[in-house]
Amino acid sequence: MSRRLIAALGLALLASPQAASAQANKPAPAKPAATPGTAAANTPGETYSQSHLALAREVMLSSGIARSFDSVLPSFAEQIRKQAVTRPELAKDLDEVLASLQPEMELQKQRMIGIAARTYATKFSETELKEIATFFRSPAGKHYVEAQPQLLDEMVQEMQDWTQDVSEYVMVRVRAEMGKRGHQMQ
């Protein structure tokens, strides 16, 4: 996952636990069903039916997206530990404090899951979410989710290699074309 995404997710997760708890327990007012085959409109303050949000949550969780949230909070704890390295006498208390914050951090993760589910609900109708959920429940969908981390790792490596190759290719081509115009580039 990119550092920007981790930072953005981290900022979202750092809101107060009380707000997370209140938001997580707040029922969503009913929304008229979206027309099948069309994405729900994303208007400020729009709400979705409980079934629409439940499907959006299921799709988001079953797609493997929530795995990325799992890595954010431990990375914060690790960063805090690294900052405290200059004061080793804090290690025991710091570990205890971080452990005691786990329930609050879980609330923050659940808050982010709720935000992600609402984001899914803005992009997909309830009918579309049912179809997507069916896919993720299928053997092929489950295999897709299991393979996703390796696929992403391999694609990132391939993108890095491809970027390097294309960069070199473009530079060779630019030098050749500039040479045709009487300019020598190093």
N, C-alpha and C positions, 0 to 999 in steps of 0.2 A: 504494500500500500504506500502511496506517495506520502512524503512528509507533510505536504499541504493538506491532504485529506485527513491525516491523523490530527494535525493541528486544528482543523476546522471541527472535526468531530470532538476533539478534546475541549474546545471552547464551548461547544454546545453542551457537553456533559458536566461542565463546571458550574452550572447554574445551581441555585440553592436546592437542597433536598426537599424542603417544604414545598417549593414550587413544583418539583417533580412529582411529589406525592399527590398534591392537589390536582395537577394536570392529569396524572394517570387515573385518578378516581373520578374525574369529571365526566359525566355521561355526555355523549354527542347527540344533539337534537337530530331528529329524523330529517332526511333529505330525499326529495323525489328521486326515483331510480333514473339513472342515466340511460340514454338511448343505447341499445346494444350496438356494439361495433364503434362507438365513439368514446373518446376520453372525456372524463368529467371535467367540467370547467374549473379553473383554478382562480377563484375570485376571493378577495380578502374577506375573512370572516365566514367563509362557506363552511358548512358542516355536512357530515355524511352519516348515513344510517349506521346503526351498530353492525348490521350484517356486512355492509360495504367495508367498514373499518376492520372488522374481524377477518374478512377475506384478504384485505390489503396487508394486514399483519401476518397472516399465514403465509402469503406469497413472499413477503419480505424475509420472514424467518426461514422458510423452506428453501429459499434461493441461496442461502449461505451468506447474505449480506451482513447479518448480525455478527458473523465471525470477526469482521473488521472492528466492531465495537469492543469485542473482548480483548483486543490487543492494546487499546488506547489506555485504559486505566492502569494496567501493570507498567506501561511505559512511563506514565506520570510518576508512579511510585519509584521506579528505577532512577528517574531523573532526580527526584528528591533525595534518594539515597546517595547518589553521586555527588550532589551538592554538599551533603553532610559529611562526606569523606574527610574533609579537613578537621572535623570534630568527631573522632571515633567514639568518644564517651557518649554521644547521642544515639548510637546505633541501636541499642536495646530498646530505649524508649521510643525511638522513631519507628522501629518495627512494630511495637505494640500499638502505637497511634495509628499507623497505616492499617494494621489488622482490625482495629476497632472501627475504622471508617468503611470497611467493606460493605456493611449493609447500606450505608448512604451512597456508596459508589454503585451498588447494584440498582438502587433507585434511579441514579443518574443514567445508567445504561438502559433501564426500562423506559425512562423518559425519551431517550434517543430512539429507541425502538418505536415508541408511539409517534414520534415526529416522522420517522421514516415511513411508518404505515400510512400516516396522513399524506405524505408525499406521494406514495404509490396510489392512494385513493384519488389524488388530483390528476393523475396521468392515465388511469385505467377505469373503465366502467365496472360495475359489479359483475356484469356478464363476462367481461374480459378476464377479470380476476378469477372467476370460477374456472375458466378454461386454463389459465396459467397454473392455478392451484392443482388442477387435475394432472397437468403435466408433471409438476414437481412431486406429486404422490406416486407417479408411475415409476417403474424400474428405470426407464431411460432418464427421467427427471432426477431421480436419486443418484444415478451414476454421474450425470452432468454435475451435480452439486459436489459429489465426492472428488471428481476430477478437476474441478475449477481451480483450486489453489495451484496444482501442478501446471495446469494450462496457462494460468496467469504468469507464473514464474518463467515458464518457457517462452511465452510471448514477450515478456519484458526483455529477456536475453536476446531473442530474435530481433526485437525493435532496436536494441542497442547496436547489434551487429549491422542491421540494415541502415540505421542512421549513419554509422561510420562509413559504410560502403557508399551510400548516396552522397555523403559530404565529400568524400574523396573524388567520386565520379564528377560531381558538379564542379569542383575546383579544376580538375583536368579539362573539362569542357570549356569553362570560363577562360582558362589560360589559352587554350587553342583558339577560341573565338577572338580573344583580345589580341593574340599574336597575328591573326589575319588582318587586324585593324592597325597593326604596327606598334602595339604595346606589349612589352615583356613584363610578365608578372612572375614573382618568385613563388 
